[in-house]
Amino acid sequence: MINWEKAQWADQLKIYFKDGSTMLCKGNGISMAEDFDDPEDQYDTFFVINKGKHTALNIDEIQNIEFL
């Protein structure tokens, strides 16, 4: 089980996606689906910083997170 509380502010993470890809990044918070007004954006979101860019990831697409 993923420790989302720890992951959302971690300095170094390796994210494993369900499609087999990975990403090295830094945690930058979490928002729940109900936080978004637009129905198309209503999914649990994990925000990360990857290579200086802020990125929003759908939590449902994440298989595992490794803390580095």
Buried (B, 14 or more C-beta within 10 A) or exposed (E): EEEBEEBBEBEEBEBBBEEEEEBEBEBBEBBEEEEBEEEEEEBBBBBBEBEEEEEEBEBEEBEEBEEE
